[in-house]
């Protein structure tokens, strides 16, 4: 019988032997007392081509995530509304194209993005930032690298990052590892993260959950928030 700690998307790709290897990482999951919500790279380009099979859409839109991106819209909207209702800091990240002509070959990954719309790195309309939200403009995969994010979190006395966005194996992973290295507890919301490749998504969640973050279902996040709000 699979434990609740392993009750996640990777069950069909991780063997029983490997689950046994990782048994020593099992622990209670939690949220700290001062969370912030970090929405990673929920920009227009990820939604190009609409809902559909990723392997078809990416022939025209290499940076799109198709059905996986669209499946995460409603849970992410719910998470965002929950964070706003509790007064948590809300932080977005997107690519820094403000000085694109001067930065040479500095890029987040080696992927060729292809053509996109007029505002490829603008935040997707379903998650429109509000005036008090912070937008982090980054040139590398991690939301921490070369940005003022750590200073902002320190100023707001944040101890936990609730993370969602894309892609799980790329910018999400890099940001979560840096969050852990910087001393922040991180909760990664499974229903609100996605990748172009489903296998990469599942394995990345598995690895991050055991080493650097607590992967939680949306219902778990709500339960944890309810529990400490009643203390």
Secondary structure by P-SEA (a helix, b strand, c coil): cccccccccccccccaaaaaaacccbbbbbbccbbbbbbcccccccccccccccccccccccccccaaaaaaaaaaaaaaaaaaaaccbbbbbbbcccccccccccccccccccccccccccccccccccccbbbbbbcccccccccaaaaaaaaaccccccccccccccaaaaaaaaaaaabbbbbbbccccccccaaaaaaaaaaaaacccccccaaaaaaaaaaaaac
